[in-house]
Structure formats: structure tokens, C-alpha cells
Amino acid sequence: MKVSVIIVNFNHKYFPKLAVEALEKSKGRFEMEIIVVDNASHDRESLDFLENAHGQKRISFIKLPKNVGFGRGNNIGAKVATGDYFFIHNPDVTVQEDSIEKMVSYMEKNKDIGVLGPQLVYASGKIQESCRRHMSFFDLVLKRTFLG
């Protein structure tokens, strides 16, 4: 079983380093490839780390000449990905050590599922409320007002 993790970076400074290190700690009973697509960043902090990690064969690194956006950046990463599962990962997010293992296991047991998203938790430990099956327009409005 192989998981392809795709990260799109644009001037995220130290976040790609934290994300890659957390992903490396989360390896389970599956092979993992980490693909970072850089959207023409100009901050040296993230670029130096990504170029070094690529040189050490820790990641695959695609440096784009211009910013093509988040969606297209992920599509470019997906074209070179070789995994059985793709994990779209923001650079400013870290994963708990067993979270990818749990998602892979769930997908393997439930072959009728095509897309799976993890529960998101703020650094404070508070759960982000975006992990419900369906959010109505009312839910969105309520969430973004003083009533929510």
C-alpha cells in the first residue's frame, strides 16, 4: 500500500519543514511518498529546506516558474504521484502519528468511499466544526455571526 502526500507551497516559510517532519513520523504499515509543488515561492526559508530535503531523497520537489494556484498545483503533484491513495496536505498543517494509518485502514475496509477527510483540530485542541457531513447555508451564516 502506498500513500502519495501532495503539498502545495507558496512562501510558507518554516511550515513545510514542520509538515514534512510530522509526515515522516506518521509512517505506518504503508509506503509514503511526499511530493511538494512550489508555486514560485521567493522566501528562502522554505526553498532552502525543500531543496535540501529533495537532495536527501526525503521528498519529490517540483518548483514551478509561476504561481498556478492551489488546485492546479495539486493536479501537477497528482500527475507524478504513484500511490494507491492521494493525501492533499496543506503546508501549515501537521498530522498526528497514527492519523494517516487510520485513514488508510478505513479506506481499505470501506471500498465504496472515494474521498475521506480527517477531523481538523486547532493547536489549542478545539475541534474545527467543518467536519460534518453536510453544512447548510444556515449553518454557514450562523457560524460566521455573533450567534455562532
C-alpha positions as a Python dict, from the first residue, in 0.01 Angstrom:
ca = {
    (1, 'M'): (0, 0, 0),
    (2, 'K'): (137, 340, -94),
    (3, 'V'): (19, 689, 3),
    (4, 'S'): (118, 991, -203),
    (5, 'V'): (113, 1309, 5),
    (6, 'I'): (86, 1624, -206),
    (7, 'I'): (174, 1961, -55),
    (8, 'V'): (144, 2289, -244),
    (9, 'N'): (373, 2558, -105),
    (10, 'F'): (382, 2932, -159),
    (11, 'N'): (601, 3135, 76),
    (12, 'H'): (508, 2930, 382),
    (13, 'K'): (848, 2986, 550),
    (14, 'Y'): (901, 2717, 818),
    (15, 'F'): (567, 2538, 774),
    (16, 'P'): (679, 2292, 500),
    (17, 'K'): (959, 2171, 729),
    (18, 'L'): (715, 2109, 1015),
    (19, 'A'): (470, 1933, 781),
    (20, 'V'): (734, 1704, 627),
    (21, 'E'): (881, 1615, 967),
    (22, 'A'): (535, 1530, 1104),
    (23, 'L'): (459, 1319, 796),
    (24, 'E'): (786, 1130, 833),
    (25, 'K'): (693, 1044, 1193),
    (26, 'S'): (348, 925, 1085),
    (27, 'K'): (469, 643, 861),
    (28, 'G'): (275, 328, 933),
    (29, 'R'): (245, -5, 758),
    (30, 'F'): (243, 164, 421),
    (31, 'E'): (491, 324, 189),
    (32, 'M'): (474, 703, 163),
    (33, 'E'): (596, 948, -96),
    (34, 'I'): (589, 1319, -21),
    (35, 'I'): (552, 1546, -323),
    (36, 'V'): (592, 1920, -271),
    (37, 'V'): (484, 2152, -551),
    (38, 'D'): (623, 2502, -503),
    (39, 'N'): (420, 2784, -657),
    (40, 'A'): (716, 3013, -736),
    (41, 'S'): (796, 3099, -374),
    (42, 'H'): (1059, 3359, -308),
    (43, 'D'): (1112, 3307, 65),
    (44, 'R'): (1448, 3139, 118),
    (45, 'E'): (1347, 2959, 436),
    (46, 'S'): (1102, 2718, 272),
    (47, 'L'): (1302, 2691, -51),
    (48, 'D'): (1627, 2605, 128),
    (49, 'F'): (1455, 2332, 329),
    (50, 'L'): (1270, 2189, 27),
    (51, 'E'): (1578, 2184, -196),
    (52, 'N'): (1782, 2018, 80),
    (53, 'A'): (1509, 1760, 156),
    (54, 'H'): (1483, 1683, -215),
    (55, 'G'): (1860, 1635, -233),
    (56, 'Q'): (1836, 1387, 56),
    (57, 'K'): (1558, 1199, -130),
    (58, 'R'): (1312, 1275, 152),
    (59, 'I'): (1068, 1442, -89),
    (60, 'S'): (997, 1489, -456),
    (61, 'F'): (1017, 1861, -530),
    (62, 'I'): (853, 2036, -823),
    (63, 'K'): (945, 2405, -848),
    (64, 'L'): (708, 2595, -1076),
    (65, 'P'): (819, 2909, -1261),
    (66, 'K'): (493, 3089, -1171),
    (67, 'N'): (213, 3060, -919),
    (68, 'V'): (-58, 2844, -1076),
    (69, 'G'): (-282, 2830, -768),
    (70, 'F'): (-364, 2566, -511),
    (71, 'G'): (-590, 2345, -723),
    (72, 'R'): (-365, 2331, -1027),
    (73, 'G'): (-61, 2280, -803),
    (74, 'N'): (-228, 1973, -654),
    (75, 'N'): (-314, 1844, -1001),
    (76, 'I'): (51, 1879, -1105),
    (77, 'G'): (156, 1682, -797),
    (78, 'A'): (-109, 1417, -864),
    (79, 'K'): (27, 1363, -1217),
    (80, 'V'): (359, 1239, -1079),
    (81, 'A'): (214, 1060, -774),
    (82, 'T'): (237, 681, -773),
    (83, 'G'): (36, 598, -461),
    (84, 'D'): (-278, 396, -416),
    (85, 'Y'): (-417, 689, -217),
    (86, 'F'): (-357, 1063, -252),
    (87, 'F'): (-345, 1282, 57),
    (88, 'I'): (-382, 1654, -15),
    (89, 'H'): (-196, 1826, 267),
    (90, 'N'): (-167, 2198, 341),
    (91, 'P'): (185, 2305, 440),
    (92, 'D'): (65, 2475, 759),
    (93, 'V'): (-90, 2155, 895),
    (94, 'T'): (73, 1874, 1089),
    (95, 'V'): (-62, 1522, 1135),
    (96, 'Q'): (-79, 1304, 1443),
    (97, 'E'): (145, 1000, 1421),
    (98, 'D'): (-133, 749, 1355),
    (99, 'S'): (-381, 960, 1159),
    (100, 'I'): (-276, 855, 807),
    (101, 'E'): (-261, 490, 917),
    (102, 'K'): (-619, 520, 1045),
    (103, 'M'): (-739, 681, 722),
    (104, 'V'): (-571, 416, 505),
    (105, 'S'): (-718, 140, 719),
    (106, 'Y'): (-1066, 294, 695),
    (107, 'M'): (-1040, 330, 317),
    (108, 'E'): (-923, -31, 283),
    (109, 'K'): (-1219, -157, 486),
    (110, 'N'): (-1472, 66, 305),
    (111, 'K'): (-1402, 30, -67),
    (112, 'D'): (-1714, 229, -162),
    (113, 'I'): (-1563, 552, -23),
    (114, 'G'): (-1388, 776, -275),
    (115, 'V'): (-1287, 1074, -61),
    (116, 'L'): (-1206, 1092, 308),
    (117, 'G'): (-1118, 1396, 518),
    (118, 'P'): (-967, 1391, 866),
    (119, 'Q'): (-1106, 1573, 1166),
    (120, 'L'): (-932, 1909, 1196),
    (121, 'V'): (-817, 2029, 1536),
    (122, 'Y'): (-677, 2371, 1625),
    (123, 'A'): (-343, 2390, 1810),
    (124, 'S'): (-546, 2473, 2123),
    (125, 'G'): (-715, 2132, 2097),
    (126, 'K'): (-1053, 2274, 1992),
    (127, 'I'): (-1216, 2079, 1708),
    (128, 'Q'): (-1289, 2272, 1389),
    (129, 'E'): (-1658, 2246, 1307),
    (130, 'S'): (-1604, 2183, 935),
    (131, 'C'): (-1604, 1804, 966),
    (132, 'R'): (-1978, 1746, 938),
    (133, 'R'): (-2135, 1554, 654),
    (134, 'H'): (-2343, 1847, 524),
    (135, 'M'): (-2336, 2213, 620),
    (136, 'S'): (-2647, 2404, 523),
    (137, 'F'): (-2642, 2767, 419),
    (138, 'F'): (-2797, 2847, 758),
    (139, 'D'): (-2513, 2665, 937),
    (140, 'L'): (-2254, 2868, 748),
    (141, 'V'): (-2428, 3200, 817),
    (142, 'L'): (-2481, 3116, 1183),
    (143, 'K'): (-2120, 3003, 1225),
    (144, 'R'): (-1989, 3334, 1092),
    (145, 'T'): (-2201, 3567, 1305),
    (146, 'F'): (-2212, 3658, 1671),
    (147, 'L'): (-2478, 3384, 1711),
    (148, 'G'): (-2231, 3106, 1627),
}
